[in-house]
């Protein structure tokens, strides 16, 4: 619930172009996701509600950040990239929902977790470059941002394909 609230504040900050504040808030929001997951596993507090809400909020934060960043031409994120991110999330959610209704555990795998890390770094880097100022940011920050955006897009496509392949295997059995 806290991460959902943080994401709403994040979107206001981005829309008002308070990019450095949004950068720090995004880092906090993503960090609380990792802390929450660690806590739930360590103390065996994994719940059905948590299994639904946690990925939902992940999708809100990541998809929302990509969508809001498209509005600034200096973000390094093109509209088609946001469509890839949102489309992958919708596809995987639909597949997961269908398979879990049939009693199949379709939890996130390494490729999905790596995708989330790369997307988080890409959004953070974009917010940082915008916060510093695209014209005054050192060139290495822009290159780093661009590299991580492309890594995030490739990992998004790869993990989406991985989920589709896993789903096809489950459905064949």
C-alpha positions, -999 to +999 in steps of 0.1 A: +000+000+000+029+024+008+045+017-026+012+025-043+010+058-025+046+065-034+039+058-071+011+083-071+034+110-056+061+100-081+037+106-110+028+140-097+065+149-093+073+137-129+044+156-143+055+188-125+091+182-137+106+178-102+129+151-116+155+149-088+128+145-062+111+119-084+145+101-088+149+098-050+113+088-045+115+062-072+147+047-056+128+046-023+097+030-038+117+003-057+138-004-026+107-010-005+097-036-030+129-055-024+127-051+013+091-063+013+099-094-007+129-102+015+108-098+046+079-119+033+103-148+024+125-146+055+096-146+080+073-168+058+047-141+055+038-147+019+000-143+015-025-146-014-032-109-011+005-101-013+009-123-043-017-102-061-009-067-048+029-068-050+031-075-088+002-051-094+021-022-077+053-032-095+034-028-128+019+005-117+053+019-108+072+007-138+045+011-165+035+045-151+071+057-149+077+047-186+044+064-197+051+096-178+087+098-190+076+095-226+061+130-222+096+145-219+115+142-252+148+143-232+140+112-212+155+088-237+122+068-236+102+066-268+065+059-269+070+025-285+093+015-256+065+023-231+041+002-253+066-027-252+068-025-214+030-021-208+022-048-234+046-073-219+031-067-184-005-071-197+005-103-216+022-119-186-006-109-162-031-125-185-011-157-189-004-159-152-040-153-143-052-181-167-026-206-155-030-199-118-068-203-121-060-238-132-039-244-101-005-239-118+022-219-099+034-194-125+056-172-102+083-149-115+115-164-127+150-150-129+144-133-163+114-114-149+134-103-118+163-092-140+138-073-162+125-054-132+160-045-120+170-032-155+137-013-159+143+003-125+178+013-133+166+027-167+139+048-151+163+060-124+189+070-149+163+088-170+151+107-140+186+115-129+196+129-164+164+150-165+170+162-129+206+173-137+194+188-169+198+171-203+220+199-216+243+201-185+244+164-176+278+148-182+279+127-213+285+095-194+252+099-176+233+101-209+252+071-223+245+051-192+208+060-193+206+050-230+224+017-224+201+008-195+170+018-214+180-006-242+189-033-218+156-029-201+137-031-234+156-062-245+151-079-212+114-070-213+110-087-246+132-116-236+113-122-203+080-119-221+090-145-246+103-167-217+069-165-200+051-173-233+073-204-239+067-216-203+030-211-207+029-231-239+048-259-222+023-259-193-007-259-216+007-287-237+010-309-206 
